[in-house]
């Protein structure tokens, strides 16, 4: 169900984040993110002159090219609109992401390389939904291909994770709790019994 009807209000700002995952012809993956911030009112900028309503204050893109194992092999970052003229100057620093793998600890590694004045707040923030999109794109695709190959009996493609390896989604949210029904159904070897009520 949607949110409840709001009180009388005025629309001021819209942030839009879109992400998409693509399988490349060369076997790699492109995971792309795009962020815009738009005001409903116009304002004057020392760097941009008059910024009219609906004109993006921020308009930024990032593309991570990665392997099946979620290792980043190439990065492209672009700033098409920003509050200050110097904002796009920092995009070359995002090449520091090359070689990282999207796995637990990724956010901290990003912060080490691109935190503070070494990066752009909005592009760094965009990396979180891009990382989630990588999981949502790559693992289901590889699982589907693996099932298709096993059904056809024509060999085994690369699995998204080695047999017996703890799935990275475990305990990352309510649905993937180790003592919950989803983990019991899909990864019974990692399922834990639910603790008694009251912790006794």
Protein Blocks (a to p, Z undefined) as FASTA:
>chain_A
ZZddddddddfbdcdddddddddfkopacdddddddddfbdcddfklopadehiafbdcd
ddddddfkopafbdcdddfbdfbfklmmmmmmmmmmgopacdehklmmmmmmmgcjlbcf
klmmmmmmmmmmmmmmmmmmmmmmmmmmmmnonajaddfbdehiacfkgokbmklgfkbm
klmmmmmmlpccdddehhZZ
